[in-house]
């Protein structure tokens, strides 16, 4: 049994919670607004400026608050920062795939909503099967190797999705990249959580355990907003497939960035 740490009285860090929440909201709104109004629109620029001010304020408040919402000492670990960055990127690209592919299944292939949902069963099944093997993979290859590999799998799947057009079929054009994508995403949760929580002092275990969940929610919203902005900027009205190639190519490039981050961190540790 794990020994429970003694609880400590603390007050709610409301100012940090508000600046972090609304800073992220403004950032996501900025990317969404860029797709609709353009990157140089006043509303888009204003959203990014507000986001920057709020997020900088969040970190300044955290530095000066005795009982902070997030202990900034947790972010001094290079491997932990890399784990957070990689998880942010991959979860963001995963959310983007889920959103765009369901549009393709329904509006191009003509799947009804129920069949479109069932079309994701291979993804869920593959993720479940691969995730169950993660402890053995971590023991054999290490966390950083798995973090670097997953970006390659996700990028490969996105390049497969980028080739979808009005004449593609569910099998093999959607199914094969979907399974490859599931393998890559399955490499994110367990290894990523290990990288984030590894070496955390007992007194910070509670705060650190919330980092992966916060990371996934923020990364998912931000990643989807970015890829959706790329799609909207390249799409032709009433032609669902017209912006898919650019959107998935961008997602592939961003996914490769996660592998670069993981490999760079691993090199630094050696």
C-alpha positions, -999 to +999 in steps of 0.1 A: +000+000+000+012+035-007+016+056+024-007+086+023+009+120+028-004+143+055-029+169+042-019+205+044-043+235+048-043+258+018-063+285+002-076+286-034-054+305-058-082+323-076-061+348-094-039+321-109-069+300-119-086+329-137-055+341-155-046+306-167-082+297-178-090+329-196-054+330-211-060+296-227-095+306-238-081+337-255-054+317-272-078+292-286-102+319-297-073+337-315-066+306-337-103+301-343-108+337-352-078+337-375-095+311-397-127+331-398-115+367-399-078+364-410-045+366-391-043+404-393-079+411-381-081+433-350-101+406-331-074+380-338-045+402-328-064+414-297-071+378-287-034+368-289-023+400-270-048+393-242-037+357-241-001+367-238-008+392-210-029+367-190-005+338-193+025+360-184+005+373-155-002+337-144+035+328-142+043+361-124+016+354-098+028+319-093+063+331-086+051+355-059+024+333-043+033+312-013+005+286-019+005+286-057-018+267-080+013+253-098+046+250-081+070+263-108+098+242-095+080+213-112+088+229-146+126+230-140+130+194-151+139+192-188+124+157-192+092+168-175+089+198-198+096+176-228+069+151-217+044+179-213+053+194-247+051+161-265+018+152-249+003+186-257+013+181-294+001+146-298-032+150-280-038+181-301-032+163-333-054+133-320-083+157-314-079+171-348-080+137-365-111+128-346-128+160-356-119+160-393-123+123-400-158+122-386-167+151-410-152+130-439-171+099-429-205+116-427-203+142-455-181+125-481-186+087-475-222+093-464-220+074-431-249+080-407-239+093-373-240+058-357-219+042-385-194+071-383-190+064-346-186+027-352-160+035-378-137+046-349-139+012-332-106+000-348-089+030-334-102+024-299-095-014-301-059-008-313-052+018-286-065-006-259-044-035-272-012-014-275-017+003-242-018-030-224+017-037-236+032-004-225+048-015-192+069-041-211+078-016-238+088+010-212+110-015-194+127-026-227+131+006-246+127+034-221+103+063-219+122+087-242+124+062-271+087+057-270+080+094-269+101+099-300+085+070-319+049+081-314+054+113-333+065+094-364+035+071-362+010+100-358+028+120-386+026+089-409-011+085-402-018+122-409+000+119-443-022+090-451-053+111-442-040+140-463-045+118-494-082+114-489-104+127-516-140+122-529-131+088-544-115+073-513-131+044-494-132+035-457-110+005-464-081+009-469-079+047-472-093+056-438-089+023-418-051+018-424-041+053-413-065+051-384-048+020-370-014+036-375-026+067-357-040+046-328-005+030-323+011+064-322-014+078-298-012+047-275+025+056-270+015+090-255-005+083-224+015+059-202+051+069-213+041+106-212+026+103-177+058+085-165+080+112-180+059+139-163+056+123-129+091+108-127+112+122-098+084+144-084+089+150-046+062+135-024+049+169-013+042+179-049+026+146-060-009+160-059-002+190-081+020+170-105-006+144-110-029+170-124-004+182-150-011+154-175-049+160-174-044+198-177-020+192-205-043+170-225-073+194-222-053+225-231-033+207-259-065+192-274-083+225-276-052+244-289-042+217-314-077+214-328-079+252-331-046+253-351-054+225-375-090+237-380-076+272-388-053+256-414-082+236-428-106+267-430-079+288-447-075+263-475-110+248-478-135+257-506-170+262-495-192+231-497-162+209-506-152+190-474-121+174-489-106+206-503-088+216-471-079+181-458-045+178-475-033+211-460-047+205-426-033+169-423+000+180-437+003+206-410-007+180-384+020+157-397+047+185-395+036+194-359+037+157-349+073+153-362+081+183-339+071+162-309+097+135-320+124+161-323+116+174-288+117+139-273+150+130-291+167+163-282+158+157-245+171+122-247+204+134-262+208+160-234+204+134-207+232+113-222 
